[in-house]
Amino acid sequence: MPPVHPPLTFDYVLVAKFSEDENNHIFKKQRAFIESLKKKKLHVHKIGDEDEKVFYCIRAPQNIFETYRYLLKVSDACNWSCEQQGTIPQSIRIRIVDFILHHTYIESEEYLPDLMKKNVFETHFCLHEKREQKDLKQSWARWSACFKGQPITNVRNYLGEKVALYFLWLGWYTFLLIPASVIGVIVFLYGLAFYNTSPLIKEVCQSNVIMCPLCDKTCKVWELSETCMYAKVTLLFDNEGTVAFAMFMAVWATVFLEFWKRHRSSYVCAWKVFDWCEEEEELILEIVNNAQCEPKIHRHSYLRSTIVMVLVTLMLLIIIGLTHVLVVCRVIATVLLAENSPWKVITENSQTVAVMLGAVLHYITITVMTRVKAHKPPTNKHSHAAVERSFTVKMFIFQFFTMFSSLIYTAFFLGRINGHPGGYVRISGIWRLEECHPSGCLTDLFIQMSVIMVLKQTFNNIFEYSGPWFSRWLKRKKTQKFRRRCFKCYKKECMNAKEGSELCENCKLEEIHRNYSLIQTDRFSLFNEFLEMVIQFSFTTIFVAAFPLAPLLALLNNIIEIRLDAIKMVSLERRLVPTKANDIGVWTDVLEVIGVLAVIANGLVIGISSDFIPRLVYQYFYGPCASGSATGIDCMAGYINNTLSIADISDERVRDDFTSAQMVTYSGINVTHCSYRDYRSNEDFSLTNQFWVILAARLIFIILFEHVVVMFKCVASWFVPNSPLDVRNERLYDKLKRLKEELSILGQYNNVKAFTVTFDQLNDLC
């Protein structure tokens, strides 16, 4: 049961511009809306200030909350809620008044959102409670509390169950990132410990192989040994440990979700909202708002669904088009950097620089596209739960494709559709499609993921905190003016309000301006926080095979993110309307889908992008140990040369792709042959048998990987029950206690009835 404090002066505040013209249509609509609120027995107090603003301060009578509590008691699903006993907490008062405001309309059927669009009202907000706000600042919403636990129950009492469950989920996600981060670091250190002694690294670093030019005109032939450093970096995350880590992370996603369900159930059981039903709660609020209300009939329009599907498809096609634009930009950037850069280091590493520039452009695209907001439909005529679910699914699909479309191209298409010497694939017949990095295709994916994650997390946190903080700093002077006036009031009630007491006008105005100067929030504000974290969860699980340090970056970010969001919600933003919930809603389904995608994506990354399968095939079928008779020879000796094909410059098709100037090394040696990464015949460029063997092995691995991981996920899901035994027992005890109370009330009623019958019989005898 949340602590009971003296109520605030007001439950809600509407803000409008002052108008002296009573015939003005805006003023008439203001007055009509306020009269509609008064007809519902809401008390409205009007306060004006020097800036020609009018604050309509709203307080609801106690009988509204008594009606709400009674309807909870007689409902089917909400009848064991904690609001049945004691005083209704301020968070519930705010939520009920907010519902009434958004479901009140004037004669022209214009609701509050419609009136705000027409500038009848400027904004609306609920007030922060000073005492509870101060307590949360000291125990939770400050940077020095980064490594302390969260007072989730206090957060729930102040900001509602929905916000509390977000922070509970975020804290649990951060906690379970610890083992994932440790294992990711171990995989990274494993590659670091053995890359110096790896025969593959030695073969690359000591190679005299001449490689074909990576671009047209300017790029010259180069030696494979020039990629020695890149080969070392690649082996840090493309090794045997990566396969085990990818399997671990796919199972980890399921274990995380299953243990989250257990963790959540303990809290919602303690809060008495385990069996709470959102649809029935909305029905109760509808009756509180209007006793003569009609139920909202569920309707489905196939035409509307078709239009939505077409629009979503068009948006996805636009995103895919942007991905193609990024690919073209990288191709052109590679050519321009190689041909026009004044710095030799950029000319020689034009492909790597182009990949990094592409990652930065992808991040900029993500930043721009995340500012594109879908239309948020009003919830006064529709169920808020249904609207939120639909909005969440559409926006997540949109953001997910924005984030991962370029990564999907890099992981599965880059370097596989570019062709070969004598048959390169070109854009518009001019620009040659880019190849994988000389040290492997996984390097490009690693570079792109690391750049996007670092940039996204760093800049998001900076702007997410600095924007609201700077806005509050600009408005602080005006708030301080009203605060000085409030301090001049000598009434004790101004500084320490008691139940039933009224603040003076200066203190009321100071309190209103203090909240008015904060950043505006709405019922979709929490959606943005969830979306940011779920996208990060996608980065942490999908493609983690290419970036084992992703969980560590996510862990470090989340430690900061928890306090940043807490400071924002408590100190920098207007108070969110406390919303009741017993789960994180549709986000649970989204996380489960991401878990499935993680299995598919990591299996494909290892099977297609990584060199893990080609190395296995070479070791057991084509290497020196294939016959089983070799002794004293490393089984991977000669692997690098085995992965290379040779192009003869005398071939007419090859001469069309390379000029004679390109076939001169930087040391001035003319070459007649060059090598490239592929399994092709040196005579006619046809694919060799080894290519098809490796392709078959890749497909077999992907099938085995996904089946094994899915089996482990199913076992983990079955093994971990959704609710702990103590939660089940506590719910059983609570239900039994409630049934006994109802039986006791029924017994008292029957005794009174029996006594009444006996008394009537005595009257008849007399």
C-alpha positions in Angstrom: 0.0 0.0 0.0 1.6 3.3 -1.0 2.1 6.0 1.7 -0.7 8.5 2.1 0.2 12.2 2.1 -1.8 15.4 2.1 -3.2 16.0 -1.4 -1.7 18.5 -3.7 -3.5 21.8 -4.3 -4.6 20.6 -7.7 -4.9 17.4 -9.6 -4.4 18.9 -13.1 -3.7 22.1 -14.9 -4.9 23.4 -18.3 -3.0 26.3 -19.9 -4.6 28.8 -22.3 -3.8 32.3 -23.6 -5.7 35.2 -21.9 -8.4 36.9 -24.0 -10.5 39.9 -23.1 -12.8 39.5 -26.1 -15.7 37.3 -24.9 -17.0 37.0 -28.4 -13.8 35.4 -29.6 -14.5 31.9 -30.8 -11.4 30.6 -29.0 -12.6 32.1 -25.7 -16.1 30.6 -26.3 -14.7 27.1 -26.8 -12.5 27.6 -23.7 -15.6 28.5 -21.6 -17.7 25.7 -23.1 -15.0 23.1 -22.2 -14.6 24.4 -18.7 -18.4 24.4 -18.2 -18.5 20.7 -19.4 -15.9 19.9 -16.7 -17.9 21.7 -14.1 -21.0 19.6 -15.1 -19.0 16.6 -14.2 -18.5 18.1 -10.7 -14.9 18.9 -11.2 -13.7 22.0 -9.3 -12.0 24.5 -11.6 -9.9 27.4 -10.2 -8.8 30.1 -12.7 -5.4 31.8 -12.1 -3.8 34.4 -14.4 -0.2 35.7 -14.6 1.7 38.6 -16.0 2.4 36.9 -19.4 -1.3 36.8 -20.4 -1.6 33.1 -19.7 -4.5 31.6 -17.9 -4.1 28.5 -15.8 -7.3 26.4 -15.2 -6.5 24.4 -12.1 -8.6 21.3 -11.7 -9.5 19.4 -8.6 -11.8 16.4 -8.5 -14.3 15.7 -5.7 -13.9 12.7 -3.4 -17.0 11.0 -4.6 -15.5 10.4 -8.0 -12.7 8.3 -6.4 -15.2 6.5 -4.2 -17.2 5.5 -7.3 -13.9 4.3 -8.9 -13.0 2.2 -5.9 -16.5 0.6 -5.7 -16.4 -0.3 -9.4 -13.0 -2.0 -8.8 -14.6 -4.0 -6.1 -17.5 -5.4 -8.1 -15.5 -5.9 -11.4 -14.5 -9.3 -12.7 -10.8 -8.8 -13.2 -9.8 -5.7 -11.1 -11.5 -6.6 -7.9 -8.4 -7.4 -5.9 -6.7 -4.1 -6.5 -4.8 -2.2 -3.8 -7.1 0.9 -4.2 -9.9 -0.9 -2.5 -8.6 0.1 1.0 -7.5 3.4 2.4 -7.1 6.7 0.7 -6.8 6.9 -3.1 -3.1 7.9 -3.8 -2.4 11.0 -5.8 -1.1 9.0 -8.8 -4.6 7.4 -9.2 -6.3 10.8 -8.7 -4.2 12.2 -11.6 -4.9 9.2 -13.9 -8.7 9.4 -13.3 -8.8 13.2 -13.9 -6.6 12.8 -17.0 -9.0 10.2 -18.4 -12.0 12.5 -17.7 -10.3 15.5 -19.4 -9.5 13.5 -22.6 -13.0 12.1 -22.7 -14.8 15.4 -22.3 -16.1 17.2 -25.3 -18.0 20.3 -26.2 -21.2 20.4 -28.4 -19.3 20.2 -31.7 -17.7 16.9 -30.4 -14.3 18.4 -30.1 -12.1 16.7 -27.5 -9.1 18.2 -25.7 -6.6 17.1 -28.4 -8.8 18.7 -31.0 -9.0 21.9 -29.0 -5.2 22.0 -28.5 -4.7 21.7 -32.3 -6.9 24.8 -32.7 -4.9 26.7 -30.0 -7.9 26.9 -27.7 -5.6 25.4 -25.0 -1.8 25.6 -25.1 -1.0 22.6 -23.0 -2.0 20.5 -20.0 0.0 18.8 -17.3 -0.2 17.3 -13.8 1.9 18.6 -10.9 5.0 17.1 -9.3 4.7 16.4 -5.6 7.5 18.2 -3.9 8.0 15.8 -1.0 8.0 12.6 -3.1 10.0 14.3 -5.9 12.7 15.2 -3.4 12.8 11.7 -1.9 13.3 10.2 -5.4 16.0 12.7 -6.3 17.9 11.7 -3.2 17.6 8.0 -3.5 17.4 7.4 -7.2 17.4 10.3 -9.7 21.0 11.4 -9.4 24.3 10.4 -11.0 25.9 9.4 -7.7 23.4 6.5 -7.4 24.5 4.8 -10.6 25.7 1.6 -8.8 22.8 1.5 -6.3 19.6 -0.4 -6.5 16.4 1.2 -7.7 13.4 2.0 -5.3 11.0 0.4 -7.7 8.0 0.5 -5.3 8.5 4.2 -4.7 8.8 4.8 -8.4 5.5 2.9 -8.9 3.8 5.0 -6.2 4.9 8.2 -7.9 4.9 7.5 -11.6 2.6 4.5 -11.9 3.1 0.9 -12.6 3.9 1.3 -16.3 7.0 3.5 -15.7 8.0 1.3 -12.7 7.9 -1.8 -14.9 10.0 0.0 -17.6 12.7 0.7 -15.0 12.3 -2.8 -13.5 12.8 -4.3 -17.0 15.8 -2.0 -17.8 17.4 -2.9 -14.5 16.9 -6.6 -15.0 18.2 -6.4 -18.6 21.3 -4.5 -17.4 21.9 -7.0 -14.7 21.8 -10.0 -17.1 24.1 -8.2 -19.5 26.9 -8.8 -17.0 27.4 -12.5 -17.8 27.0 -11.8 -21.5 29.6 -9.0 -21.3 32.1 -11.2 -19.4 31.8 -14.1 -21.9 32.1 -11.6 -24.8 35.3 -10.2 -23.4 36.6 -13.7 -22.8 36.0 -14.5 -26.5 37.8 -11.3 -27.5 40.7 -12.1 -25.2 40.8 -15.7 -26.6 41.4 -14.3 -30.0 43.9 -11.8 -28.6 45.9 -14.6 -26.9 46.3 -16.8 -29.9 46.4 -14.5 -32.9 50.2 -14.0 -32.7 50.8 -17.8 -33.0 48.1 -18.4 -35.6 49.4 -19.9 -38.9 46.8 -18.0 -40.8 48.2 -14.7 -39.5 51.8 -15.7 -40.3 50.8 -16.8 -43.8 49.2 -13.4 -44.5 52.0 -11.3 -42.9 54.7 -13.3 -44.7 52.9 -13.6 -48.0 54.4 -12.4 -51.3 51.1 -12.8 -53.2 50.2 -9.9 -55.5 46.5 -9.0 -55.2 44.3 -7.5 -58.0 43.4 -3.8 -57.8 40.4 -2.9 -55.6 39.1 -0.2 -57.8 39.4 1.2 -61.3 42.1 3.5 -62.8 44.0 4.7 -59.7 44.2 1.6 -57.5 47.3 -0.5 -58.2 48.1 -4.1 -57.5 49.1 -4.7 -53.9 50.7 -7.3 -51.7 48.6 -9.4 -49.4 51.0 -8.8 -46.5 49.8 -5.2 -46.4 46.6 -6.5 -44.7 48.6 -8.1 -41.8 47.1 -5.8 -39.1 43.6 -6.2 -40.4 44.0 -10.0 -40.4 45.0 -9.8 -36.8 42.0 -7.7 -35.9 39.6 -10.1 -37.8 40.9 -13.1 -35.9 40.0 -11.4 -32.6 36.3 -12.0 -33.3 36.3 -14.5 -36.1 37.4 -17.6 -34.3 36.1 -20.8 -32.8 34.9 -19.0 -29.7 32.6 -16.8 -31.8 30.4 -19.8 -32.7 29.9 -20.8 -29.0 29.3 -17.1 -28.1 26.6 -16.7 -30.8 24.9 -19.9 -29.5 25.1 -18.6 -25.9 23.6 -15.2 -26.8 20.7 -16.8 -28.7 19.9 -18.9 -25.7 20.6 -15.9 -23.4 17.8 -13.9 -25.0 15.3 -16.7 -24.1 16.7 -17.1 -20.6 16.5 -13.3 -20.1 12.9 -13.2 -21.1 11.8 -16.2 -19.0 13.6 -14.9 -15.9 12.1 -11.5 -16.6 8.6 -12.9 -16.5 9.4 -14.4 -13.1 11.0 -11.2 -11.8 8.0 -9.2 -13.0 5.4 -11.5 -11.5 7.0 -11.0 -8.0 6.4 -7.2 -8.2 3.0 -7.2 -9.8 1.8 -9.7 -7.2 3.1 -7.5 -4.4 1.3 -4.5 -6.1 -1.9 -6.5 -6.3 -2.2 -6.0 -10.1 -1.4 -9.6 -11.2 -4.9 -10.3 -12.5 -5.6 -6.7 -13.5 -7.3 -6.2 -16.9 -6.6 -3.1 -18.9 -9.8 -3.4 -20.9 -11.9 -3.6 -17.8 -10.0 -0.8 -16.2 -10.9 1.4 -19.1 -14.6 0.4 -18.8 -14.5 1.5 -15.1 -13.0 4.8 -16.0 -15.6 5.3 -18.7 -18.4 4.8 -16.2 -16.7 7.2 -13.7 -16.5 9.8 -16.5 -20.1 9.2 -17.7 -22.5 6.8 -16.0 -24.6 6.7 -19.2 -21.7 5.7 -21.5 -22.0 3.1 -24.2 -19.4 0.4 -24.8 -16.9 0.9 -27.5 -17.8 -1.7 -30.1 -14.9 -3.6 -31.6 -14.8 -3.1 -35.4 -12.4 -4.3 -38.1 -12.1 -2.8 -41.5 -10.4 -4.9 -44.2 -10.1 -1.8 -46.3 -8.3 0.1 -43.5 -6.0 -2.8 -42.9 -5.1 -3.1 -46.6 -4.3 0.6 -46.7 -2.1 0.4 -43.6 -0.3 -2.6 -45.1 0.3 -0.8 -48.4 1.6 2.3 -46.6 3.9 0.2 -44.3 5.2 -1.6 -47.4 5.9 1.7 -49.2 7.8 2.9 -46.1 9.9 -0.2 -46.0 10.6 0.1 -49.7 11.8 3.7 -49.1 14.1 2.4 -46.4 15.5 -0.3 -48.7 16.0 2.4 -51.3 18.0 4.5 -48.7 20.1 1.4 -48.1 20.8 1.2 -51.9 21.7 4.9 -51.8 24.2 4.2 -48.9 25.7 1.4 -51.0 26.1 3.6 -54.0 27.7 6.4 -51.8 30.2 3.9 -50.5 31.1 2.7 -53.9 31.6 6.2 -55.2 33.4 7.3 -52.1 35.9 4.4 -52.5 36.7 5.6 -56.1 36.9 9.3 -55.2 39.1 8.7 -52.1 41.4 6.4 -54.2 41.7 8.8 -57.1 41.6 12.3 -55.5 42.8 12.1 -51.9 46.0 14.0 -51.3 46.9 11.7 -48.4 48.6 8.4 -49.3 47.3 6.6 -46.2 43.7 7.3 -47.3 44.4 6.4 -50.9 45.9 3.0 -49.8 43.0 2.3 -47.4 40.2 3.9 -49.4 37.9 0.9 -49.0 38.2 0.9 -45.2 37.7 4.7 -45.0 34.6 4.3 -47.3 33.2 1.7 -45.0 33.6 4.0 -42.0 32.1 6.9 -43.9 29.2 4.6 -44.8 28.7 3.7 -41.2 28.6 7.4 -40.2 26.1 8.1 -43.0 24.0 5.2 -41.8 24.0 6.7 -38.3 22.9 10.0 -39.7 20.2 8.3 -41.6 19.1 6.5 -38.4 19.1 9.8 -36.5 17.0 11.5 -39.2 14.5 8.7 -39.6 14.0 8.3 -35.9 12.7 11.8 -35.9 10.0 10.8 -38.3 7.0 10.1 -36.0 4.0 8.1 -37.0 0.6 9.8 -36.6 -0.5 9.2 -33.0 -4.2 8.6 -33.2 -6.4 10.1 -30.4 -7.5 7.6 -27.8 -10.7 9.2 -26.7 -12.7 7.2 -29.3 -10.5 4.1 -29.2 -9.1 1.8 -26.6 -5.7 3.2 -25.5 -4.3 -0.3 -25.2 -5.2 -1.2 -28.7 -3.9 2.1 -30.1 -0.6 1.7 -28.3 -0.2 -1.9 -29.5 -0.8 -0.9 -33.1 1.4 2.2 -32.9 4.3 0.2 -31.2 4.3 -2.6 -33.8 4.3 -0.2 -36.8 7.0 2.1 -35.3 9.2 -0.8 -34.3 9.1 -2.3 -37.8 9.9 1.0 -39.3 12.8 1.7 -36.9 14.1 -1.9 -37.1 14.4 -1.8 -40.9 16.0 1.6 -40.7 18.7 0.3 -38.3 19.4 -3.1 -39.8 18.8 -2.8 -43.6 22.4 -1.6 -44.2 23.8 -4.2 -41.8 21.9 -6.9 -43.6 23.4 -5.9 -46.9 26.9 -5.8 -45.4 26.5 -9.2 -43.7 24.9 -11.2 -46.5 25.4 -9.4 -49.8 28.6 -7.4 -49.7 31.4 -9.1 -51.7 29.1 -11.8 -53.1 27.5 -9.9 -56.0 30.5 -7.9 -57.1 31.7 -10.3 -59.7 35.4 -11.1 -60.6 38.2 -9.9 -62.8 37.0 -9.9 -66.3 33.3 -9.8 -65.1 32.9 -7.1 -62.5 29.3 -5.9 -61.7 29.1 -2.2 -62.1 26.5 0.5 -61.2 25.3 2.2 -64.3 28.2 0.5 -66.1 30.6 2.9 -64.4 31.3 2.2 -60.7 32.5 -1.2 -59.7 30.6 -2.7 -56.8 32.7 -2.9 -53.6 34.4 -6.1 -52.4 34.7 -7.4 -48.9 37.6 -6.2 -46.9 40.8 -8.1 -47.9 40.9 -9.7 -44.4 37.3 -11.0 -44.6 33.7 -10.0 -45.0 33.2 -10.0 -41.2 35.5 -7.0 -40.8 33.2 -4.7 -42.7 30.2 -5.8 -40.5 32.4 -5.3 -37.3 33.4 -1.8 -38.4 29.9 -0.7 -39.2 28.3 -2.1 -36.0 31.0 -0.6 -33.7 30.7 2.8 -35.3 26.9 2.9 -35.2 26.7 1.6 -31.6 29.3 4.0 -30.2 27.9 7.0 -32.1 24.3 6.2 -31.3 24.8 5.6 -27.6 27.2 8.5 -27.1 25.3 11.2 -28.9 21.8 10.0 -27.8 22.8 10.2 -24.2 24.4 13.6 -24.6 21.4 15.2 -26.4 18.8 13.3 -24.4 20.1 14.9 -21.2 21.5 18.3 -22.4 18.4 19.3 -24.3 15.9 19.2 -21.3 18.6 20.5 -18.9 19.4 23.6 -21.1 15.7 24.3 -21.6 15.1 24.2 -17.9 18.1 26.5 -17.3 16.6 29.1 -19.7 13.3 29.1 -18.0 14.6 29.1 -14.4 14.7 32.9 -14.1 11.0 33.3 -14.4 10.4 30.5 -12.0 12.7 32.1 -9.5 10.7 35.3 -9.6 7.6 33.5 -8.5 9.6 31.6 -5.9 10.8 34.8 -4.3 7.2 36.0 -4.0 6.2 32.7 -2.4 9.0 33.1 0.2 7.5 36.4 1.2 4.3 34.7 2.3 4.5 34.2 6.0 1.7 31.7 6.2 2.9 28.4 7.4 0.7 26.6 4.9 2.7 28.0 2.0 5.8 26.1 3.0 4.2 23.0 4.6 0.7 22.3 3.3 -1.6 20.3 5.5 -4.6 18.3 4.6 -7.5 20.5 3.6 -5.4 23.7 3.6 -5.0 26.1 0.7 -1.8 27.6 -0.6 -1.7 31.4 -1.1 -2.0 32.7 -4.7 1.8 33.3 -5.0 2.7 29.8 -3.9 0.1 28.3 -6.3 1.5 30.3 -9.2 5.1 29.4 -8.3 4.1 25.7 -8.2 2.3 25.9 -11.5 5.2 27.8 -13.2 7.8 25.4 -11.8 6.0 22.5 -13.6 5.0 24.6 -16.7 8.7 25.3 -17.4 9.6 21.6 -17.6 9.8 19.6 -20.8 6.4 18.6 -22.1 5.4 14.9 -22.0 2.5 12.8 -23.3 1.2 9.3 -23.0 3.6 8.1 -25.7 6.8 9.5 -24.0 7.6 6.2 -22.4 7.4 4.6 -25.9 10.5 6.4 -27.0 12.5 5.1 -24.0 11.3 1.5 -24.7 12.1 1.8 -28.4 15.6 2.9 -27.7 16.4 0.1 -25.4 14.7 -2.6 -27.5 16.7 -1.5 -30.6 19.8 -1.7 -28.4 18.7 -5.2 -27.4 18.5 -6.1 -31.1 22.1 -4.9 -31.6 23.2 -6.9 -28.6 21.7 -10.2 -29.9 21.4 -10.0 -33.7 24.8 -10.0 -35.4 26.5 -10.4 -32.1 28.7 -13.0 -33.8 30.4 -10.1 -35.6 30.8 -7.9 -32.5 31.3 -9.8 -29.2 31.9 -6.6 -27.4 28.4 -5.4 -28.1 27.0 -6.6 -24.7 29.8 -4.7 -22.9 29.0 -1.5 -24.7 25.3 -2.0 -23.9 26.0 -2.7 -20.2 28.1 0.5 -19.8 25.4 2.5 -21.7 22.5 1.1 -19.5 24.2 2.0 -16.2 24.1 5.6 -17.4 20.7 5.3 -19.1 18.9 4.2 -16.0 19.9 7.4 -14.1 19.6 9.6 -17.1 15.9 8.5 -17.6 15.3 8.8 -13.9 16.7 12.4 -13.8 14.7 13.3 -16.8 11.4 12.0 -15.5 11.8 13.4 -12.0 13.6 16.7 -12.5 13.6 17.8 -16.1 10.3 16.7 -17.5 6.7 17.3 -16.5 5.2 14.5 -14.5 4.1 11.6 -16.6 0.5 10.6 -16.0 0.7 7.6 -13.8 -0.6 4.6 -15.7 -1.5 1.2 -14.3 -0.1 -2.0 -15.9 1.0 -5.5 -15.0 3.4 -6.1 -17.8 5.5 -4.3 -20.4 2.7 -5.1 -23.0 3.4 -5.7 -26.6 7.2 -5.2 -26.0 7.3 -8.8 -24.6 6.2 -10.1 -28.0 8.7 -7.9 -29.8 11.5 -9.2 -27.6 10.5 -12.8 -28.3 10.6 -12.0 -32.1 14.1 -10.5 -31.7 15.2 -13.7 -29.9 14.1 -15.8 -32.9 15.8 -13.3 -35.3 18.9 -13.6 -33.3 19.1 -17.4 -33.9 18.6 -16.9 -37.6 20.9 -13.9 -38.1 23.8 -15.4 -36.0 23.6 -18.7 -37.8 23.7 -16.9 -41.2 26.6 -14.6 -40.1 28.7 -17.6 -39.0 27.6 -19.7 -41.9 27.9 -17.1 -44.7 29.9 -14.1 -43.6 32.5 -15.8 -41.4 35.5 -17.9 -42.6 34.7 -20.5 -40.0 33.1 -23.0 -42.4 35.8 -22.6 -45.2 38.5 -23.2 -42.6 36.8 -26.4 -41.4 36.3 -27.7 -44.9 40.0 -26.9 -45.7 41.2 -28.6 -42.5 39.4 -31.9 -43.1 39.1 -32.1 -46.9 41.8 -30.0 -48.7 44.5 -29.3 -46.2 47.7 -31.2 -45.4 45.9 -33.2 -42.7 43.1 -34.3 -45.0 44.7 -37.6 -45.8 45.4 -38.2 -42.1 49.0 -39.2 -42.7 50.7 -35.8 -42.3 52.8 -35.3 -39.1 54.5 -32.2 -37.8 52.6 -29.9 -40.2 50.0 -27.5 -39.1 46.6 -28.5 -40.6 45.8 -24.9 -41.7 49.1 -24.4 -43.6 48.4 -23.1 -47.1 44.8 -22.1 -46.3 45.2 -18.5 -47.4 46.6 -19.4 -50.8 43.8 -22.0 -51.2 41.2 -19.2 -50.9 42.7 -17.2 -53.7 42.1 -17.4 -57.4 44.5 -16.1 -60.1 43.7 -13.7 -62.9 46.0 -13.7 -66.0 46.5 -10.1 -67.3 47.0 -11.5 -70.8 43.3 -12.5 -70.8 41.4 -10.0 -72.9 38.5 -9.8 -70.4 40.9 -8.9 -67.6 42.7 -6.3 -69.7 39.4 -4.5 -70.1 39.1 -4.0 -66.3 42.7 -3.1 -65.5 45.1 -0.6 -67.2 48.8 -1.3 -67.6 49.6 1.4 -65.0 47.5 -0.5 -62.4 49.6 -3.6 -62.9 52.8 -2.0 -61.6 53.5 -2.4 -57.9 54.4 0.6 -55.7 58.0 -0.6 -55.9 57.9 -0.4 -59.7 57.6 -4.1 -60.6 55.4 -5.1 -63.6 53.2 -8.1 -62.9 51.5 -10.5 -65.3 49.2 -12.2 -62.7 47.2 -11.1 -59.7 45.1 -12.9 -57.1 41.6 -12.3 -55.7 39.5 -13.9 -53.0 37.2 -16.5 -54.6 37.0 -20.2 -55.6 37.2 -19.9 -59.4 39.0 -21.6 -62.2 42.1 -19.8 -63.4 41.2 -20.5 -67.0 37.5 -19.7 -67.5 36.6 -18.1 -64.1 34.0 -20.9 -63.5 33.3 -21.9 -59.9 35.4 -24.8 -58.6 34.2 -28.0 -56.9 35.5 -26.7 -53.6 33.1 -23.7 -53.8 30.1 -26.1 -54.0 31.5 -28.3 -51.1 31.9 -25.2 -48.9 28.4 -24.0 -49.9 26.9 -27.3 -48.9 28.8 -27.2 -45.6 27.5 -23.7 -45.0 23.9 -24.8 -45.5 24.4 -27.8 -43.3 25.9 -25.7 -40.5 23.1 -23.1 -40.7 20.4 -25.9 -40.4 22.3 -27.6 -37.5 23.0 -24.4 -35.7 19.5 -23.1 -35.8 17.9 -26.5 -34.8 20.3 -27.0 -31.9 19.9 -23.4 -30.6 16.1 -23.6 -31.0 16.1 -26.8 -29.0 18.1 -25.2 -26.2 15.7 -22.2 -26.3 12.7 -24.5 -25.9 14.3 -26.4 -23.1 15.2 -23.1 -21.3 11.7 -21.8 -21.8 10.1 -25.0 -20.4 12.6 -25.3 -17.5 12.0 -21.8 -16.1 8.4 -21.3 -14.9 6.8 -17.9 -15.5 6.0 -17.3 -11.8 7.9 -18.3 -8.6 6.2 -20.7 -6.2 5.9 -18.0 -3.5 4.0 -15.8 -5.9 1.6 -18.6 -6.7 1.1 -19.3 -3.1 0.6 -15.7 -2.2 -2.0 -15.3 -4.9 -3.8 -18.4 -3.7 -3.7 -17.0 -0.1 -5.0 -13.6 -1.3 -7.9 -15.2 -3.2 -8.9 -17.4 -0.3 -8.8 -14.4 2.1 -11.0 -12.3 -0.3 -13.5 -15.1 -0.6 -13.7 -15.5 3.1 -14.3 -11.8 3.5 -17.1 -11.9 0.9 -18.6 -14.9 2.8 -18.4 -13.0 6.0 -20.2 -10.0 4.5 -22.8 -12.4 3.1 -23.3 -13.9 6.6 -23.8 -10.5 8.2 -26.4 -9.7 5.5 -28.3 -12.9 6.1 -28.3 -12.3 9.9 -29.8 -8.9 9.4 -32.4 -10.3 7.1 -33.4 -13.1 9.5 -33.7 -10.5 12.3 -35.9 -8.3 10.1 -38.2 -11.2 9.4 -38.6 -12.2 13.0 -39.4 -8.6 14.0 -42.1 -8.4 11.3 -43.6 -11.7 12.6 -43.8 -10.2 16.2 -45.6 -7.2 14.8 -48.2 -9.4 13.1 -48.8 -11.3 16.4 -49.3 -8.0 18.3 
